[in-house]
Amino acid sequence: MGLNRFDERVAVITGAGGGLGKAYALLLASRGAKVVVNDLGGSFDGSGSDSTPAQQVVDEIKSAGGEAIASYDSVADYESAQKIIDTALNTYGKVDILINNAGILRDKSLVKMELEDYRMIMSVHLDGTFFCTKAAFPSMKEQKYGRIVSTASAAGLYGNFGQTNYGAAKMGITGFMNCVAQEGGRYNINANTIVPTAGTRLTFTVMPEDVISKVKPEYVAPMVAWLCSESCAESGKIFSAGAGYFARAAMVEGDGVTFGVDKEITIEMLVDKMDQIKSLDNAREYSSAMEQAGTVLSKMSSE
């Protein structure tokens, strides 16, 4: 297999009937991957279904000489998500790559948001990512190879007005991928998170039309393809991509302040040291929760 080629690799891409997912599917297929193009074909708010979008992408891949098969199952139910993965296993015998990309939007301010708006977003984004990953993981574990890329958002990392449901789901996906990376490490399964900026049917609600027309999904696809490649050794990382911009994002923790635990710690003590507590000078990135906890305990014992 050549560098950054995907010959004989099998990729499952959810939400691949348009936008980002379609761009991922076309790029991987052009580099030799066999692709399961999954898309329920519903509207941007999750209502309805239509087999046309997924089939059109399959037809486009095949017309270019690639291999692909359509899946119209929903990610939001575990049995249905299992069928998506089974499509790859039954058709191609394995699954090497999973890109969790399916998503919807139901934007409203917190006060106006109905519970169903919250639950539906969590179901498609967070539950759907969990279901598809859980379904694919055993096969990847058995073959000791896998690449998983899941979709987060700047709304999750940094917040955005009117997207409390979406932001919560996307930040949950980031934490989920960090944990999957821990479990997958010994089996050569990498799990990473992509934070895309692209003009799609979802972003038209939060981006000006003139911006959307210039921010193409194709500008995100190369980063996602690299994360899916055999040559990529990164795992448990967050990458941003869009409009020609590529960067890594990270959770970091400052040096902070340590007080002795042999006496009372008061609010006033914290207030007095708040500038130091808030400082991110010499901030550190941790590879796991256990590493962070170890640092906390080591500081306690040193005081």
Secondary structure, DSSP 4 states (H G I P E B T S, - for coil): --TT--TT-EEEETTTTSHHHHHHHHHHHHTT-EEEEE-----TTS----SHHHHHHHHHHHHTT-EEEEE---SSSHHHHHHHHHHHHHHHS---EEEE-------B-TTT--HHHHHHHIIIIIIHHHHHHHHHHHHHHHHT-EEEEEE--HHHHT--TTBHHHHHHHHHHHHHHHHHHHHHGGGTEEEEEEEE----TTGGGTS-HHHHTTS-GGGTHHHHHHHTSTT----S-EEEEETTEEEEE---B-------TTS---HHHHHHTHHHHH--TT-B--SSHHHHHHHHHHHHHH-
